[in-house]
Amino acid sequence: MGKSVAAYFDLDGTLLDASSEKTLTAYLGRKRPWRIPYGAVAWVLGLTSNLLRGRSFYDAARNRGHFSLASWSVLESFSKRIANENLSKKITQEAQDSLRWHKSQGHRVVLVTATIAPMAEAMGEVLGMDAVYGCGPDVREGILSGSERGWSVPRRKGKIAIVEADALQHGHELEECYGYGNTMADSWFMRITGHPVAINSKGSFRQLAEDQKWDMHDWKLKS
């Protein structure tokens, strides 16, 4: 099968035993403490606006107000530093083994994550991914406003279109592909692959995985 097969992976909680975006947000706060009050207010305003527009709390809470007034160039620089110096240590052994196995089979390994694009790409480089799809606009210049308008947003059902487009572009049959995730939000894209793999599953996601007889694994850092 070789390159006709792809393995699509979520990032946080799947390949990474950490939250990459929360780590970036905390680092940005330490380096730019004057941004904290503004970022907090911008996030709350984004949450309120999204709720008033009828979005679920899950989606409304995932606005980018916490990055307001940060520049794309700063996020890219900080993301590379964090990915190499901090988050590289949060990749589980099981995740590394899975990536290594897929590569040994000639499969493409693809990252599909709702993490902001600079961090997703920095982690993709550390992980050795063949392609990375994170949250962000096609052109990243200037200062962030906190809005996701005009962005590609691989979140929940949004991951389906991205996985389908990638598979079409590279000639993959999704029935032969793999999908790895750790939440119900990931289950949307996992369902369209022939080999869904539930990682660190809990609650309703675990129940879904059991009902669908998906492969299930626990990938955690050893204490």
N, C-alpha and C positions, 0 to 999 in steps of 0.2 A: 504493500500500500504506500509506504514512504510518504513523500511530500503531498500525496493526495489526502492526507489526514492532518488535522490540526487539533491541538488541545487548547481549549479556551479556559483561562484562569481568572478568577477574581483575585484581588490583592489582600486587603485588610481582613484578617481572621481566616484567610485561606492559605496563601503562601507566606503571609507575614503574621506573626503572633504579636501584633501591635496595630495601632491606628496611625497610618502614615500622615494623614492630613491633620489629625490632632497634634502629632509630634511637630509638624511644620508650623502650625498655629502657635504652639507654645514657644517654639524657638524664635519665631517672629516677634512674639510679645517680649521676650527677654532682650532681643536686639533692638527693638523699636518700641519701648514701653509707652511712649506718648500716644501710640495707636490704640492701646487697649480700650479706653473709654469710647472712642469713636467706633471702633470695630464692634464693640458690644451693642451700642445703640443701633448701628447699621444692621446688625444681625436681627435684632428684635423688630426693627421696622420691616425688614425683608420677610420675617416670619408672619407678621401681622398682615402685610400686603398679600402674601401668598394665600393665607387662610381666607381673607376676604374675597379672593378670586376663586374660592372653592376647592383649593388643593387640600389633599390629606395632610395631617400634621407631619407625617413622615417626610413627605416631599417639601412641605413648607419650611420645615426646620433645616433643610439642606440647601439653604441659600448661601452665598459667598460673602455675606456682610462682614464676616470676621477677617476678610482679606482687603476690605476697603482701604484705599489710599496706598496700598502696597503696589510696587511696580512689578511687571512680569519679569524683568531682568533680575530683580532682587529675589523673587520666588524661585527662579531657575538656579541662581547661585546658591541660595540656602538649601534648596532641595538636593542638589548634587552633594553638598557637604554632609547633610543629614543622612542621605542614603548610604554613603560610603563609610561614614564614621560611626553612625548609630544604628540605623535600621538594618544594615547588612548583618548585624548580630542577632536580629529578630527573625531571620528566616529559619524555619524549622528544618531539622534534618530530613524529615519525611517529605517536605516540599522540595528540597534539593534532590532527593532520590527520585521523586516523581519526574521532575524536569529532566534529570539525567537520563531516565529510562525513555521518555518520549523522544529525546534527541537521538538516543541510540537506535531508535526505531525509524529515524528519518522523519519524524513528525515535526511540523511547525508548532512552536509554543507561542501563544498569543495572550497578552494581558488586556483584560476588559474591565475597567474599574471606574467608579464614580469619583475617585480621588482626582484632585485638580491636576491638570496635564503636566506641569513641570515636575511635580513629585512622582506622578505615574511614570514619566519617561526616565527620570533618574533611577527609579527602582527597576524599571525594565532593563536598563543598561547593567545594573548590578546583577540581576537575575539571568541575563543573557537571553532575553525574549527576542523573538523574530519580528514581532510587531506589538505596538502599544496603543491602546485607545483609552484616553483619559478625558476628563471634563475640561473644555475650553474652546475658544473660538479658533478659526483657521489661522487668523493673523493675531499674534500676541505682541502688542506694542503698548507702551504708555502705562497708565495707572488703572487699577481695577476699581470699578464702581460698586461692586458687590452684587450686581445683577448678572444672571446667567443668560440674558437675552442674546440670541445669535450664537449661542454655544452649542457644541455637540455635547450631549449629556447622557453618558452610558449608565443610566440608573433604572432599575426595575425593568419595565417593558422596553425602555430605551435601549437596553443591551441587545434585544432581539434583532433589530434592524442592523446594528453594527456587526453582529456575528454573521448574519445572513449575507451582508454585503461583502465581508471579508472572505467568506466561503465561496461566494460566486466569483470574486476577483481571482482567487487562487485555485479554483477548480476543485474545491472540497465537496464531498458528499457528506452532509451533516449527519446522516445516519451512521457514518463511520468515525465521526469526530467525538471528542471528549469535552465535557463541561464540568468544571470544578467550582464550587461555591460553598458558602457557609450560612446563608440566610435565605428567607423567603424571597427577598429582593433579587437574589441570584437565580432562584428557581425558574424564572421566566426564560432565561437563555439556556439554562441547563436542560429544560424539557425538549428543546428542539434538536439536541444532540443525541446521538445513539448510545452514548456512554456517560450518563450523568454520574458525578461522584460528589457525595455530600461530605463536607469537611466540618468537624467540630459542631455537628448539628444539635440543635436544642429545640424544645417546644414544638410548635406547629410545623416547623421545617423538618424536624426529626420524624414527626409523624408522617409527613408527606413522603419523605425518603423511604421510610419503612413500607408505606402503602404501595409505593411505586417499585419497591424492591431495587432501589438504587444501591450502588456500592457506597459504603459509609466508612469513614476513617476519622480518627482523632489525631490531629497534628498540633502538638504543643511543644514549646521549649522545655527541655529537661531542667528541673531546678537543681 
